[in-house]
Amino acid sequence: MTLLLVFGFTAYILLKKSSMSGEIVAMESKSRTYRLQSREFKDEIARIERLVQKYETISTNNTLMKESIENLFDLVPDQITLTKAVLDRNGLVLYGVTPSKDVYNYLLLAPLKSVFQRNVTTFYPLENGWWRFVSVNEGSIEAGSEVEE
């Protein structure tokens, strides 16, 4: 009877040991899988963080650009009509119509001179007595777009 109990217990222990070995292999496999998934998640998080940073940079640049454009149009008096404005890293080029050179010089050129280091304006007479102008202003504004009215 004792021998039967010892053999039975030994068989039970051997079965448990075999079962545990299989569980250890399965656990190691799951552990590798979880490590791979963890690495993939970390890579995905890093990619999303880069996208968020890029979005924030673009959003900030867009806000600054919007403010610059609003400030630009606030400079333009009602007597002067802009037909096109090109804003780039080097400066600003304005195309428009003014009733006279003096109106342009006093109402628009003065504020432009306070913002830009170099201002060159060319006037072209129109048949109705008004003047078409192209104003090239170079200096301190940094942007990068074209605005058309």
C-alpha positions as CSV (number, residue, x, y, z in Angstrom):
1,M,0.0,0.0,0.0
2,T,2.8,2.4,0.9
3,L,4.6,1.6,-2.4
4,L,1.4,2.2,-4.3
5,L,1.0,5.6,-2.5
6,V,4.7,6.5,-3.2
7,F,4.3,5.5,-6.9
8,G,1.0,7.3,-7.2
9,F,2.4,10.4,-5.5
10,T,5.6,10.2,-7.8
11,A,3.4,9.9,-10.9
12,Y,1.3,12.9,-9.7
13,I,4.5,15.0,-9.1
14,L,5.9,14.0,-12.6
15,L,2.6,15.0,-14.3
16,K,2.5,18.3,-12.4
17,K,6.2,18.9,-13.3
18,S,5.4,18.2,-17.0
19,S,2.3,20.4,-16.8
20,M,4.3,23.2,-15.2
21,S,7.0,23.0,-17.9
22,G,4.4,23.5,-20.5
23,E,2.9,26.5,-18.6
24,I,6.4,28.0,-18.3
25,V,6.9,27.7,-22.0
26,A,3.5,29.3,-22.6
27,M,4.2,32.1,-20.1
28,E,7.6,32.8,-21.7
29,S,5.9,33.0,-25.1
30,K,3.2,35.4,-23.7
31,S,6.0,37.4,-22.0
32,R,7.8,37.8,-25.4
33,T,4.5,38.8,-27.1
34,Y,3.8,41.4,-24.4
35,R,7.3,42.8,-24.7
36,L,6.8,43.1,-28.5
37,Q,3.4,44.8,-28.0
38,S,4.9,47.1,-25.4
39,R,7.7,48.1,-27.8
40,E,5.1,48.7,-30.5
41,F,2.9,50.8,-28.2
42,K,6.0,52.9,-27.1
43,D,6.8,53.4,-30.8
44,E,3.2,54.4,-31.5
45,I,3.2,56.8,-28.6
46,A,6.4,58.4,-29.7
47,R,5.0,58.8,-33.3
48,I,1.8,60.4,-31.9
49,E,3.8,62.7,-29.7
50,R,5.8,63.8,-32.7
51,L,2.5,64.4,-34.6
52,V,1.2,66.4,-31.7
53,Q,4.4,68.5,-31.6
54,K,4.1,69.1,-35.3
55,Y,0.4,70.1,-35.0
56,E,1.2,72.5,-32.2
57,T,4.0,74.1,-34.3
58,I,1.7,74.4,-37.3
59,S,-1.1,75.8,-35.1
60,T,1.2,78.4,-33.5
61,N,2.6,79.4,-36.9
62,N,-0.9,79.7,-38.3
63,T,-2.0,81.9,-35.4
64,L,1.0,84.1,-35.9
65,M,0.4,84.3,-39.6
66,K,-3.3,85.1,-39.0
67,E,-2.3,87.9,-36.6
68,S,0.3,89.2,-39.1
69,I,-2.2,89.3,-41.9
70,E,-4.9,91.0,-39.7
71,N,-2.3,93.6,-38.6
72,L,-1.4,94.1,-42.3
73,F,-5.0,94.8,-43.3
74,D,-5.4,97.1,-40.3
75,L,-2.6,99.2,-41.7
76,V,-4.5,99.8,-45.0
77,P,-6.7,102.9,-44.8
78,D,-10.2,103.0,-46.3
79,Q,-9.1,105.3,-49.2
80,I,-6.7,102.7,-50.5
81,T,-7.8,99.4,-52.1
82,L,-5.5,96.4,-52.1
83,T,-5.8,94.0,-54.9
84,K,-3.1,91.6,-53.8
85,A,-0.7,91.1,-51.0
86,V,2.3,88.7,-51.1
87,L,3.9,88.1,-47.7
88,D,7.1,86.0,-47.6
89,R,10.2,85.6,-45.4
90,N,11.9,88.6,-47.0
91,G,9.0,91.1,-46.8
92,L,5.8,92.2,-48.3
93,V,4.6,93.2,-51.7
94,L,1.4,95.1,-52.0
95,Y,-0.6,95.7,-55.2
96,G,-3.5,98.2,-55.1
97,V,-5.1,101.5,-56.1
98,T,-4.9,104.8,-54.4
99,P,-6.6,108.2,-55.2
100,S,-3.3,110.0,-55.1
101,K,0.3,109.5,-54.3
102,D,0.0,111.8,-51.3
103,V,-2.8,109.6,-49.8
104,Y,-0.6,106.6,-50.2
105,N,2.5,108.3,-48.8
106,Y,0.8,109.7,-45.7
107,L,-1.7,107.0,-44.9
108,L,0.1,103.7,-45.9
109,L,3.7,104.4,-46.5
110,A,4.4,105.9,-43.0
111,P,3.1,102.8,-41.1
112,L,4.9,100.5,-43.6
113,K,8.2,102.4,-42.9
114,S,7.8,101.7,-39.2
115,V,7.6,98.0,-39.9
116,F,10.0,97.4,-42.8
117,Q,13.6,98.5,-43.3
118,R,13.3,99.1,-47.0
119,N,10.3,100.4,-49.0
120,V,10.1,100.9,-52.7
121,T,6.8,102.0,-54.4
122,T,6.1,102.3,-58.1
123,F,3.0,104.2,-59.3
124,Y,1.1,103.8,-62.6
125,P,-1.5,106.4,-63.6
126,L,-5.0,105.2,-64.4
127,E,-7.4,106.8,-66.8
128,N,-9.8,107.9,-63.9
129,G,-7.0,110.0,-62.2
130,W,-6.2,107.4,-59.6
131,W,-2.9,105.5,-59.3
132,R,-2.2,101.8,-59.4
133,F,0.8,101.0,-57.2
134,V,3.2,98.2,-56.4
135,S,4.9,98.5,-53.0
136,V,7.9,96.3,-52.2
137,N,8.7,96.3,-48.5
138,E,11.6,94.3,-47.2
139,G,12.8,93.8,-43.7
140,S,11.4,92.5,-40.5
141,I,8.3,90.4,-41.1
142,E,8.7,86.6,-41.2
143,A,5.9,84.6,-42.7
144,G,5.3,82.7,-45.9
145,S,2.0,83.0,-47.8
146,E,0.1,84.9,-50.4
147,V,-3.2,86.7,-49.7
148,E,-5.6,87.8,-52.4
149,E,-8.6,90.0,-51.9
